């Protein structure tokens, strides 16, 4: 399958076969790395990583994936893009310097403009609307645990209208999975996106379900997925979100309610599962919570695959870069 020159802005732009190819290619590259084979697929390539939002996994995954295959990387956080220089002009300039561009920031329109004007492959490392590289890692993790992704039931619990809720619904619809959003109705995904994905499911065999009923929603889950209750840029809504989402905390009672002892727990990280961060301690002091979206018991349990999932960011991102830059 030839994906050379392709952008990754959203998984909407990819067929189920292309997504499966990226998952399988990532598994091959993972095996290659584990066996100690030194790669050179990206030798001579230059890649720029543009970050408006802070990051641990996305930056490190892109850098190590590039280095593993011989590419050179520039980490860019202090550009004049959108300040003294337009996004269009910046895209054209960077396209003259680099073979590929990663963007992690706020607006989906920014990553789209980089793709429109740079003339090189552009990869979405996260926007307020979508997070496709994360979903590829999630899909690889599900495949590693169950042998395939098609037909599996993924239950997303919490703020279902954020970028992870959107991205997972898109990925599940594309891959013929059963996506369930368990959330307060005020935090359901946008109706237009839900309608679009339900229409897609008619061709892929997937389903989309939205419910506020926790017990019914999690029943039969193969994977329980959650994210932080407050996204970057929404910290002023902490009190409101805690009140709204506390009943949706992923705890062992919820895991048992799935009726599936093999259910896996996934989280894009970072997770507020203990008191080992300054933010968690601030929340504890202000709201009296020891844990937030997931309990430490679940996070450290046999069900938790969060660190496999985090590692898989690197392998799936490597597959994306290699397929779009080399073919």
Secondary structure, DSSP 4 states (H G I P E B T S, - for coil): ---TT--BS-GGGS-HHHHHHHHHHHHHHHHHHHTTPPP-TTTT-EEEEEESS--SHHHHHHHHHHHHTT-EEEEESS--BTTTB-HHHHHHHHHHH-SEEEEESS-HHHHHHHHHHHSSEEEEEE-SS--HHHHHHHHHHHHHHHS--TT-EEEEES-TTSHHHHHHHHHHHHTT-EEEEES-GGGSPPHHHHHHHHHHHHHHS-EEEEES-HHHHHTT-SEEEE--SS-TT-GGGHHHHHHHHGGG-B-HHHHHHTT-TT-EEEE-S----SS-SHHHHHHHHHH--S-SSB-HHHHTSTTB-HHHHHHHHHHHHHHHHHHHHT-
